[in-house]
Amino acid sequence: MPTIWSLLNQLGVPITHAIWMRFMQMLRDLGRSEVGRNARILAISLILLMFTINGLNVLNSYINRDFMTAIEHQNMHGFMFYALAYIFVIGIATIVAVFYRYAEESLGLLWRKWLTQQTIERYLDNRTYFSLYVRDELSNPDQRISEDIRALTATTLSFTLMLLNATFTVVAFSGVLWSISPLLFMVAIAYSIFGSLLAIFLGKPLVKLNYDQLDHEANFRSRLVHVRENAESVALLRREGRLKARLLDRLNGLTANFQRIILINRNLGFFTTGYNYLIQIIPALIVAPIFIHGHTDFGVITQSAVAFTHLLGAFSLIITQFQSISAYTAVVVRLNALRDAMIEERPAQSPSVVFSEACGSVAFERLTLYAPRDGAVLVRDLTLSIPAGVCLLVRSTNESAKKALFRATADLWYQGEGSILHPGHDEIFFLPERPYLPPGTLRDVLLRTGQENEIPDWRISASLKSLNLGDALAKAGGLDVEQKWADILSLGEQQRLAFTRMLLAAPQFVFLDHPSRALSECVVGDLLNLLRLQGITYLTLGDAADDPRFYDRLLDIADDGTWQLRPPGDRRTQRSKSETPPIQSTSQVCQS
């Protein structure tokens, strides 16, 4: 093992001491979890079954020795006895091996389910998935959660059991081999050390290549998923040529990297294949002269071959499993990178978002937002309180500034300073420009989690009809039929369905992201009037074409981040950055 770790520390994707300690902590957490008792029972069962298998292997070596000796001496009685004993032991070993495999797979599945659940919870908590998407520092987190965790649990368990089994094998067969020939025992140790060092030298590039291959495979698969999910748009726009070029480019990268893996495996295969073939003859080369000189029985030759093969297999795990070790190393490092990315703390300079259920305003206190890449100021020193009932239109020629304000209010912008206060996520609703309709039934789409038993069907139907979505209800086949919403609803219907969800949630405030880009001006006007009738205050990211008559205030943000607040029919500045009143405390903002 020290040789493996020293090798990995020299590679581009090393398993460091910190990663190893984190891995051990994960095992301790598994043992203390709700499934820990079952995991311990399966682990203990595996160890006991492993002891049994090794004991049966040693017993079989002696039975096989006496069986061959009986043949040499033409002893028919001994031949029949040891043949029956051999069959009996093989039968017991088969049963034990099947249960051993069953216990291993059960423990691997238990561990995978637990670890995947833990990772999914961390991935979805605190909108970590969004943080990873914005930072764009980690490739294919979905593939790491689905495929890499499966490989980690199955391969870790397999390697652990192989190491334990190798330890038991060394203990069990060292005495057997030493009793036959001390020279043969020493040859086994020397041969395995030489083979391990040479295998490490020949196969060292595999670790980095396997690491890269996982990303190549995931990137290729993501492009194929993109084609499937956008099949209609691709067909209508006839974008097959460009998509084909991108897919073939990903395929070329994938196959080129895999070709390098094949070449390394070829060179490694020349050595490992010859190494394994020599194992079959080395015991005979050493023990046969002893038999020829009459110092031992013929059966000892076969016993020495069995013992030598088992012992050398235990000493040669690096050689026989090097390709698997290299792939496994890549999986461990990729999952460690995923964990690091998911626990990365929010930057200290980020704007703080304060929730207060008693607050009847959405307020910004000295809010400054920066662009994530170059640090340019998008919004500068915004201090503004928007009480319930005052509807606001936000306009800017800088699209990034509007998006930053929208996301910062939703606690999704991590570059800035100042503070934002609003009544909490149950009382403020964010409607993105592109409507999101999650998979599921129409009831799932329209109701927040926990509202399923609170809002009756008649109220849902009435809300749909108020937004002219009666046909959408018929297309869906009712409230409890799963559909592919993008296939049966137009973009305008999807946007109005999102409005319906907002009306049923009945928040105090709603922040709209360019509703006029998906809906006509007339439809937007009707929807805004409906919100006002429902007592819902709306803040809208808009364009120059948006009708200001539906709003009580206009907030204009300049390209340099400065801002102006004015009445909708007045082009003069009512309040600028230089005329900003003194900063209010959180309690004062709430009281305003």
C-alpha positions as CSV (number, residue, x, y, z in Angstrom):
1,M,0.0,0.0,0.0
2,P,2.7,2.6,0.7
3,T,3.8,2.1,-2.9
4,I,0.3,2.9,-4.2
5,W,0.0,6.1,-2.2
6,S,3.5,7.4,-3.1
7,L,2.5,6.7,-6.8
8,L,-0.7,8.6,-6.5
9,N,0.9,11.6,-4.9
10,Q,3.1,12.0,-8.0
11,L,0.1,12.2,-10.4
12,G,-2.0,15.1,-11.6
13,V,-5.0,13.8,-9.6
14,P,-3.5,12.7,-6.3
15,I,-5.3,11.1,-3.4
16,T,-3.9,13.2,-0.6
17,H,-4.0,12.5,3.1
18,A,-6.9,15.0,3.5
19,I,-8.9,13.0,0.9
20,W,-8.1,9.8,2.7
21,M,-9.2,11.2,6.1
22,R,-12.4,12.5,4.6
23,F,-13.0,9.0,3.1
24,M,-12.6,7.4,6.5
25,Q,-15.0,10.0,8.0
26,M,-17.6,9.0,5.4
27,L,-17.3,5.4,6.5
28,R,-17.7,6.4,10.1
29,D,-20.8,8.4,9.2
30,L,-22.2,5.4,7.4
31,G,-21.7,3.3,10.5
32,R,-23.5,5.9,12.7
33,S,-26.4,6.4,10.2
34,E,-29.9,4.9,10.3
35,V,-28.6,2.1,8.0
36,G,-25.4,1.6,10.0
37,R,-26.7,-1.5,11.9
38,N,-27.6,-3.3,8.6
39,A,-24.2,-2.2,7.1
40,R,-22.3,-3.6,10.1
41,I,-24.2,-6.9,10.0
42,L,-23.4,-7.3,6.3
43,A,-19.8,-6.4,6.8
44,I,-19.3,-8.9,9.7
45,S,-21.1,-11.6,7.6
46,L,-18.6,-10.9,4.7
47,I,-15.6,-11.3,7.0
48,L,-16.9,-14.5,8.4
49,L,-17.7,-15.9,4.9
50,M,-14.2,-14.8,3.8
51,F,-12.6,-16.7,6.7
52,T,-14.7,-19.8,5.7
53,I,-13.7,-19.5,2.0
54,N,-10.0,-19.3,2.9
55,G,-10.3,-22.2,5.3
56,L,-11.9,-24.3,2.6
57,N,-9.2,-23.3,0.1
58,V,-6.5,-24.5,2.5
59,L,-8.4,-27.7,3.1
60,N,-8.8,-28.2,-0.6
61,S,-5.1,-27.9,-1.2
62,Y,-4.4,-30.9,1.2
63,I,-7.3,-32.9,-0.3
64,N,-5.9,-32.3,-3.8
65,R,-2.4,-33.3,-2.6
66,D,-3.6,-36.6,-1.2
67,F,-5.9,-37.2,-4.2
68,M,-3.0,-36.8,-6.7
69,T,-0.8,-39.0,-4.4
70,A,-3.5,-41.7,-4.4
71,I,-3.4,-41.6,-8.2
72,E,0.4,-41.9,-8.2
73,H,0.2,-45.0,-5.9
74,Q,-2.7,-46.5,-7.8
75,N,-4.7,-46.6,-4.6
76,M,-8.3,-47.0,-5.7
77,H,-9.8,-46.7,-2.2
78,G,-7.9,-43.5,-1.5
79,F,-8.8,-42.2,-4.9
80,M,-12.6,-42.6,-4.3
81,F,-12.4,-41.2,-0.8
82,Y,-10.5,-38.1,-1.7
83,A,-12.6,-37.6,-4.9
84,L,-15.8,-37.6,-2.8
85,A,-14.2,-35.3,-0.2
86,Y,-13.1,-33.0,-2.9
87,I,-16.6,-32.8,-4.4
88,F,-18.1,-32.2,-0.9
89,V,-15.8,-29.4,-0.1
90,I,-16.4,-27.8,-3.5
91,G,-20.2,-28.0,-2.9
92,I,-19.8,-26.2,0.5
93,A,-17.4,-23.7,-1.0
94,T,-20.0,-22.9,-3.8
95,I,-22.7,-22.2,-1.3
96,V,-20.4,-20.0,0.8
97,A,-19.2,-18.1,-2.3
98,V,-22.8,-17.4,-3.5
99,F,-23.8,-16.0,-0.1
100,Y,-20.5,-14.0,0.0
101,R,-21.4,-12.4,-3.4
102,Y,-24.9,-11.7,-2.3
103,A,-23.7,-10.0,0.9
104,E,-21.2,-8.0,-1.0
105,E,-23.7,-6.7,-3.5
106,S,-26.3,-6.0,-0.8
107,L,-23.8,-4.0,1.2
108,G,-22.7,-2.1,-1.9
109,L,-26.3,-1.2,-2.8
110,L,-27.0,-0.1,0.8
111,W,-23.9,2.1,0.8
112,R,-24.7,3.6,-2.6
113,K,-28.3,4.5,-1.7
114,W,-27.2,6.1,1.6
115,L,-24.3,8.1,0.0
116,T,-26.4,9.2,-3.0
117,Q,-29.2,10.4,-0.7
118,Q,-26.7,12.4,1.4
119,T,-25.2,13.9,-1.7
120,I,-28.5,14.8,-3.3
121,E,-29.7,16.5,-0.1
122,R,-26.5,18.5,0.0
123,Y,-26.7,19.2,-3.7
124,L,-30.3,20.6,-3.4
125,D,-30.0,22.3,0.0
126,N,-29.3,26.0,0.0
127,R,-29.5,26.0,-3.8
128,T,-26.0,24.5,-4.1
129,Y,-26.8,23.2,-7.6
130,F,-27.3,26.9,-8.6
131,S,-24.1,28.0,-7.0
132,L,-22.2,25.2,-9.0
133,Y,-24.0,26.3,-12.2
134,V,-23.1,30.0,-11.7
135,R,-19.4,29.3,-10.8
136,D,-19.1,26.8,-13.6
137,E,-16.0,25.4,-12.0
138,L,-17.1,21.8,-11.8
139,S,-17.9,19.7,-14.8
140,N,-20.8,17.3,-14.9
141,P,-21.9,17.2,-11.3
142,D,-24.9,15.0,-12.3
143,Q,-22.6,12.3,-13.7
144,R,-20.5,12.4,-10.5
145,I,-23.6,11.9,-8.4
146,S,-25.1,9.1,-10.5
147,E,-22.1,7.2,-12.0
148,D,-19.1,8.0,-9.8
149,I,-20.9,7.2,-6.5
150,R,-22.0,3.9,-8.0
151,A,-18.4,3.2,-9.0
152,L,-17.0,4.4,-5.6
153,T,-19.2,2.2,-3.5
154,A,-18.9,-1.0,-5.6
155,T,-15.1,-0.6,-6.2
156,T,-14.2,0.4,-2.6
157,L,-16.1,-2.6,-1.3
158,S,-14.4,-4.8,-3.8
159,F,-10.9,-3.5,-3.1
160,T,-11.4,-3.7,0.7
161,L,-12.6,-7.3,0.5
162,M,-9.7,-8.1,-1.9
163,L,-7.2,-6.6,0.6
164,L,-8.8,-8.5,3.5
165,N,-8.9,-11.7,1.5
166,A,-5.2,-11.2,0.4
167,T,-4.3,-10.8,4.1
168,F,-6.1,-14.0,5.1
169,T,-4.6,-15.8,2.1
170,V,-1.1,-14.8,3.1
171,V,-1.6,-16.0,6.6
172,A,-3.3,-19.3,5.4
173,F,-0.9,-20.3,2.7
174,S,2.5,-18.9,3.9
175,G,2.8,-21.8,6.3
176,V,1.8,-24.3,3.6
177,L,4.3,-23.0,1.1
178,W,7.1,-22.7,3.7
179,S,6.6,-26.3,4.8
180,I,6.9,-27.4,1.1
181,S,10.0,-25.3,0.2
182,P,11.4,-22.1,1.9
183,L,13.0,-21.3,-1.4
184,L,9.6,-21.3,-3.2
185,F,8.2,-19.0,-0.5
186,M,11.1,-16.5,-1.0
187,V,10.7,-16.7,-4.8
188,A,7.0,-15.8,-4.4
189,I,7.8,-12.7,-2.4
190,A,10.6,-11.5,-4.7
191,Y,8.5,-12.2,-7.9
192,S,5.5,-10.2,-6.6
193,I,7.7,-7.2,-5.5
194,F,9.4,-7.1,-8.9
195,G,6.1,-7.4,-10.7
196,S,4.4,-4.7,-8.7
197,L,7.2,-2.2,-9.3
198,L,7.2,-2.8,-13.0
199,A,3.4,-2.6,-13.3
200,I,3.4,0.7,-11.5
201,F,6.1,2.0,-13.9
202,L,4.2,0.9,-17.0
203,G,0.7,1.8,-15.9
204,K,1.3,5.2,-14.1
205,P,-0.3,7.3,-16.9
206,L,-3.6,5.4,-16.6
207,V,-4.7,7.3,-13.5
208,K,-4.8,10.7,-15.3
209,L,-6.2,9.2,-18.5
210,N,-9.1,7.5,-16.7
211,Y,-9.8,10.7,-14.8
212,D,-10.1,12.6,-18.2
213,Q,-12.1,9.8,-19.8
214,L,-14.9,10.1,-17.3
215,D,-15.3,13.8,-18.2
216,H,-15.1,13.0,-21.9
217,E,-17.9,10.4,-21.6
218,A,-20.1,12.8,-19.6
219,N,-19.6,15.7,-22.0
220,F,-20.5,13.4,-25.0
221,R,-23.6,12.1,-23.2
222,S,-24.7,15.7,-22.2
223,R,-24.6,16.7,-25.9
224,L,-26.8,13.7,-26.8
225,V,-29.3,14.6,-24.0
226,H,-29.4,18.2,-25.4
227,V,-30.4,16.8,-28.8
228,R,-33.2,14.7,-27.3
229,E,-34.5,17.5,-25.1
230,N,-34.6,20.0,-27.9
231,A,-35.6,17.7,-30.7
232,E,-38.4,19.9,-32.1
233,S,-36.4,23.1,-32.1
234,V,-33.4,21.4,-33.8
235,A,-35.7,19.9,-36.5
236,L,-37.5,23.2,-37.1
237,L,-34.3,25.3,-37.3
238,R,-32.4,22.5,-39.1
239,R,-29.4,22.7,-36.8
240,E,-28.4,19.1,-37.3
241,G,-25.2,20.0,-39.1
242,R,-23.7,22.1,-36.3
243,L,-24.9,19.7,-33.7
244,K,-23.4,16.8,-35.6
245,A,-20.1,18.6,-35.8
246,R,-20.2,19.2,-32.0
247,L,-21.1,15.6,-31.3
248,L,-18.4,14.3,-33.5
249,D,-15.9,16.7,-31.9
250,R,-16.8,15.3,-28.5
251,L,-16.6,11.8,-29.9
252,N,-13.2,12.4,-31.3
253,G,-11.9,13.7,-27.9
254,L,-13.5,10.7,-26.2
255,T,-12.0,8.1,-28.5
256,A,-8.6,9.8,-28.7
257,N,-8.2,9.7,-24.9
258,F,-9.5,6.1,-24.8
259,Q,-7.0,5.2,-27.6
260,R,-4.2,6.3,-25.3
261,I,-5.7,4.2,-22.5
262,I,-5.7,1.2,-24.9
263,L,-2.1,1.7,-25.8
264,I,-1.1,1.9,-22.1
265,N,-3.2,-1.2,-21.4
266,R,-1.5,-3.0,-24.3
267,N,2.0,-2.3,-22.9
268,L,0.8,-3.3,-19.4
269,G,-0.8,-6.4,-20.9
270,F,2.4,-7.6,-22.4
271,F,3.9,-7.7,-18.9
272,T,0.9,-8.9,-16.8
273,T,0.0,-11.7,-19.2
274,G,3.6,-13.1,-19.2
275,Y,3.7,-12.6,-15.5
276,N,0.6,-14.7,-14.9
277,Y,1.7,-17.5,-17.3
278,L,5.0,-17.9,-15.4
279,I,3.1,-18.4,-12.1
280,Q,1.9,-21.8,-13.5
281,I,5.4,-23.2,-14.1
282,I,7.6,-21.6,-11.3
283,P,6.4,-24.0,-8.5
284,A,7.1,-27.0,-10.8
285,L,10.6,-25.7,-11.6
286,I,11.4,-25.7,-7.9
287,V,9.4,-28.6,-6.4
288,A,9.8,-31.1,-9.3
289,P,13.5,-31.7,-8.7
290,I,12.7,-32.5,-5.1
291,F,10.1,-35.1,-6.2
292,I,12.6,-36.5,-8.9
293,H,15.1,-37.1,-6.2
294,G,12.5,-38.9,-4.1
295,H,12.3,-36.5,-1.3
296,T,8.5,-35.8,-1.6
297,D,5.2,-37.2,-3.0
298,F,3.9,-36.3,-6.4
299,G,0.8,-34.6,-4.9
300,V,3.1,-32.0,-3.3
301,I,3.8,-30.6,-6.7
302,T,0.1,-29.8,-7.3
303,Q,-0.3,-28.6,-3.7
304,S,2.7,-26.2,-4.2
305,A,1.2,-24.9,-7.4
306,V,-2.1,-24.2,-5.7
307,A,-0.4,-22.5,-2.6
308,F,2.0,-20.5,-4.8
309,T,-0.9,-19.2,-7.0
310,H,-3.0,-18.2,-4.0
311,L,0.0,-16.5,-2.3
312,L,1.2,-14.7,-5.3
313,G,-2.3,-13.5,-6.1
314,A,-2.4,-12.0,-2.7
315,F,1.0,-10.3,-3.1
316,S,0.2,-9.2,-6.6
317,L,-3.0,-7.1,-6.2
318,I,-1.3,-4.0,-7.7
319,I,-0.5,-6.0,-10.9
320,T,-3.8,-7.7,-11.3
321,Q,-5.9,-4.7,-10.4
322,F,-3.9,-1.8,-11.7
323,Q,-6.4,-0.8,-14.4
324,S,-9.2,-0.9,-11.8
325,I,-7.1,1.0,-9.3
326,S,-6.4,3.8,-11.8
327,A,-10.1,4.2,-12.7
328,Y,-11.0,4.0,-9.0
329,T,-8.5,6.8,-8.2
330,A,-10.1,9.1,-10.7
331,V,-13.6,8.4,-9.2
332,V,-12.4,9.2,-5.6
333,V,-10.8,12.5,-6.7
334,R,-13.8,13.6,-8.8
335,L,-16.2,13.0,-5.9
336,N,-13.9,14.8,-3.5
337,A,-13.9,17.8,-5.9
338,L,-17.7,17.6,-6.0
339,R,-17.8,17.6,-2.2
340,D,-15.4,20.6,-2.0
341,A,-17.4,22.5,-4.5
342,M,-20.7,21.9,-2.6
343,I,-19.3,23.0,0.8
344,E,-17.6,26.1,-0.5
345,E,-18.7,29.0,1.6
346,R,-20.4,32.0,0.2
347,P,-18.0,35.0,-0.2
348,A,-17.8,37.3,2.8
349,Q,-18.6,40.4,0.6
350,S,-21.9,38.9,-0.7
351,P,-25.0,41.0,0.0
352,S,-26.9,39.7,3.1
353,V,-30.5,38.9,2.7
354,V,-32.7,39.4,5.8
355,F,-36.1,37.7,6.2
356,S,-38.7,39.3,8.4
357,E,-42.3,38.0,8.4
358,A,-43.4,41.2,10.1
359,C,-41.9,43.3,7.3
360,G,-44.4,44.8,4.7
361,S,-41.7,46.0,2.3
362,V,-38.9,44.9,0.0
363,A,-36.0,47.0,0.9
364,F,-32.4,47.5,-0.3
365,E,-29.8,49.1,1.9
366,R,-26.6,50.5,0.3
367,L,-26.8,47.6,-2.1
368,T,-23.9,47.3,-4.6
369,L,-23.6,44.4,-7.0
370,Y,-20.6,43.3,-9.0
371,A,-20.2,41.3,-12.2
372,P,-18.8,37.9,-11.3
373,R,-16.0,37.8,-13.9
374,D,-14.5,41.2,-14.1
375,G,-15.9,42.8,-10.9
376,A,-17.6,45.7,-12.8
377,V,-20.2,47.6,-10.8
378,L,-23.7,46.6,-12.0
379,V,-25.8,48.3,-9.3
380,R,-24.2,51.1,-7.2
381,D,-25.3,51.9,-3.6
382,L,-29.0,51.2,-4.1
383,T,-31.1,52.3,-1.0
384,L,-34.8,51.9,-1.6
385,S,-37.9,50.7,0.2
386,I,-40.9,49.3,-1.7
387,P,-43.9,49.0,0.5
388,A,-46.8,46.7,-0.2
389,G,-49.1,48.2,-2.8
390,V,-46.4,50.2,-4.6
391,C,-45.6,48.5,-7.9
392,L,-42.2,49.0,-9.5
393,L,-40.8,48.8,-13.0
394,V,-37.1,48.3,-13.3
395,R,-35.4,49.3,-16.5
396,S,-31.8,49.4,-17.7
397,T,-29.9,49.2,-20.9
398,N,-27.5,46.9,-19.0
399,E,-29.3,43.5,-18.9
400,S,-26.7,42.2,-16.4
401,A,-27.7,44.8,-13.9
402,K,-31.4,43.8,-14.0
403,K,-30.5,40.1,-13.7
404,A,-28.2,40.8,-10.8
405,L,-30.9,42.7,-8.9
406,F,-33.4,39.9,-9.6
407,R,-31.1,37.2,-8.4
408,A,-29.7,39.1,-5.4
409,T,-33.3,39.6,-4.1
410,A,-33.8,35.9,-4.4
411,D,-30.5,35.3,-2.5
412,L,-28.8,34.0,-5.6
413,W,-26.1,36.6,-6.3
414,Y,-22.8,36.1,-4.5
415,Q,-20.8,39.2,-5.6
416,G,-21.8,42.4,-3.8
417,E,-22.3,44.1,-0.5
418,G,-25.1,45.8,1.4
419,S,-28.3,44.2,2.5
420,I,-31.7,43.2,1.2
421,L,-34.8,42.7,3.3
422,H,-38.1,41.1,2.4
423,P,-40.9,39.1,4.2
424,G,-39.4,35.7,3.3
425,H,-39.7,33.2,0.5
426,D,-43.3,32.3,1.4
427,E,-44.3,35.9,0.9
428,I,-42.3,36.8,-2.2
429,F,-42.6,34.9,-5.5
430,F,-40.0,35.0,-8.3
431,L,-41.2,34.4,-11.8
432,P,-38.3,33.9,-14.3
433,E,-38.4,34.9,-17.9
434,R,-38.4,31.3,-19.1
435,P,-41.2,29.5,-17.3
436,Y,-40.2,26.3,-15.4
437,L,-42.7,23.5,-15.4
438,P,-41.3,20.6,-13.3
439,P,-42.1,17.0,-14.4
440,G,-45.3,15.7,-12.8
441,T,-49.0,16.3,-12.8
442,L,-50.8,19.6,-13.3
443,R,-51.4,19.7,-9.6
444,D,-47.7,19.3,-8.9
445,V,-47.0,22.2,-11.3
446,L,-49.5,24.5,-9.8
447,L,-49.2,23.9,-6.0
448,R,-46.3,24.5,-3.7
449,T,-45.2,21.6,-1.6
450,G,-47.6,21.1,1.3
451,Q,-50.5,22.8,-0.4
452,E,-51.9,19.7,-2.0
453,N,-54.5,19.1,0.7
454,E,-55.1,22.8,1.4
455,I,-56.4,24.1,-2.0
456,P,-59.5,22.5,-3.4
457,D,-59.9,21.5,-7.0
458,W,-62.6,24.1,-7.7
459,R,-60.2,26.9,-6.7
460,I,-57.5,25.5,-9.0
461,S,-60.0,25.2,-11.9
462,A,-61.3,28.8,-11.2
463,S,-57.7,30.2,-11.3
464,L,-57.0,28.4,-14.6
465,K,-60.2,29.8,-16.2
466,S,-59.4,33.3,-14.9
467,L,-56.2,33.1,-17.0
468,N,-58.0,31.5,-20.0
469,L,-56.3,28.2,-19.4
470,G,-59.4,26.0,-19.5
471,D,-58.1,24.4,-22.7
472,A,-54.8,23.7,-21.0
473,L,-56.7,21.8,-18.3
474,A,-58.4,19.7,-21.0
475,K,-55.1,19.1,-22.8
476,A,-53.6,17.9,-19.5
477,G,-56.3,15.4,-19.0
478,G,-57.1,16.6,-15.5
479,L,-55.1,17.6,-12.5
480,D,-53.5,14.3,-11.8
481,V,-52.1,13.1,-15.1
482,E,-48.4,13.4,-15.8
483,Q,-47.6,15.2,-19.1
484,K,-44.6,16.6,-21.0
485,W,-45.7,20.2,-20.6
486,A,-43.3,21.6,-23.3
487,D,-45.0,19.3,-25.8
488,I,-48.7,20.1,-25.1
489,L,-48.5,23.8,-24.1
490,S,-47.3,26.9,-26.0
491,L,-44.8,29.2,-24.4
492,G,-47.5,31.7,-23.7
493,E,-49.6,29.0,-22.0
494,Q,-46.6,27.9,-20.0
495,Q,-46.1,31.5,-18.8
496,R,-49.7,31.9,-17.8
497,L,-49.6,28.6,-16.0
498,A,-46.7,30.0,-14.0
499,F,-48.9,33.0,-13.2
500,T,-51.6,30.6,-12.0
501,R,-49.2,29.0,-9.7
502,M,-48.3,32.4,-8.3
503,L,-52.0,33.4,-7.8
504,L,-52.6,30.1,-5.9
505,A,-49.5,30.7,-3.7
506,A,-50.9,34.2,-2.9
507,P,-47.6,35.9,-1.9
508,Q,-47.4,39.5,-0.7
509,F,-44.9,40.4,-3.4
510,V,-43.9,39.0,-6.8
511,F,-40.8,39.8,-8.8
512,L,-41.4,39.3,-12.6
513,D,-38.6,38.8,-15.1
514,H,-39.5,40.4,-18.4
515,P,-43.1,38.9,-18.7
516,S,-43.7,40.9,-22.0
517,R,-41.1,38.8,-23.8
518,A,-43.2,35.7,-23.7
519,L,-46.7,37.4,-23.7
520,S,-48.3,40.2,-25.6
521,E,-48.7,43.6,-24.1
522,C,-52.4,43.2,-23.8
523,V,-52.1,39.9,-22.0
524,V,-49.4,41.3,-19.7
525,G,-51.7,44.2,-18.8
526,D,-54.5,41.9,-17.9
527,L,-52.2,39.8,-15.7
528,L,-50.8,42.8,-13.9
529,N,-54.3,44.1,-13.3
530,L,-55.3,40.7,-11.9
531,L,-52.3,40.8,-9.5
532,R,-53.3,44.2,-8.3
533,L,-56.9,43.1,-7.8
534,Q,-55.5,40.1,-5.7
535,G,-53.5,42.6,-3.6
536,I,-50.2,41.3,-4.8
537,T,-47.5,43.9,-5.2
538,Y,-45.4,43.3,-8.3
539,L,-41.8,44.4,-9.2
540,T,-41.0,43.9,-12.9
541,L,-37.8,43.7,-14.9
542,G,-38.8,45.4,-18.1
543,D,-37.7,47.0,-21.3
544,A,-38.3,50.4,-22.9
545,A,-41.4,49.1,-24.6
546,D,-43.1,48.1,-21.3
547,D,-46.2,50.3,-20.5
548,P,-45.3,52.4,-17.4
549,R,-49.0,53.1,-16.7
550,F,-49.3,49.8,-14.8
551,Y,-46.7,50.9,-12.3
552,D,-46.4,53.4,-9.5
553,R,-42.6,54.0,-9.7
554,L,-39.9,53.5,-12.3
555,L,-36.4,52.6,-11.3
556,D,-33.8,53.3,-14.0
557,I,-30.3,51.8,-13.7
558,A,-27.6,53.4,-15.8
559,D,-24.7,51.5,-17.4
560,D,-22.3,52.6,-14.6
561,G,-24.7,51.3,-11.9
562,T,-26.1,54.6,-10.7
563,W,-29.9,54.7,-10.4
564,Q,-32.9,57.0,-10.5
565,L,-36.4,56.6,-9.1
566,R,-39.3,58.6,-10.5
567,P,-43.0,58.5,-11.1
568,P,-44.1,56.6,-14.2
569,G,-45.2,59.7,-16.2
570,D,-42.2,61.9,-15.2
571,R,-38.9,61.8,-17.0
572,R,-37.3,64.0,-14.4
573,T,-35.2,62.5,-11.6
574,Q,-37.1,62.2,-8.4
575,R,-34.3,60.7,-6.4
576,S,-30.8,60.1,-7.5
577,K,-27.8,58.6,-5.9
578,S,-26.6,62.0,-4.7
579,E,-30.0,62.8,-3.2
580,T,-30.4,59.5,-1.4
581,P,-31.9,60.0,2.1
582,P,-30.0,58.7,5.2
583,I,-29.8,54.9,5.4
584,Q,-32.7,53.4,7.3
585,S,-32.3,50.6,9.8
586,T,-34.0,47.3,9.2
587,S,-36.7,48.1,11.7
588,Q,-37.3,51.6,10.1
589,V,-37.5,50.0,6.7
590,C,-40.2,47.6,7.9
591,Q,-42.2,50.4,9.5
592,S,-42.1,52.4,6.3
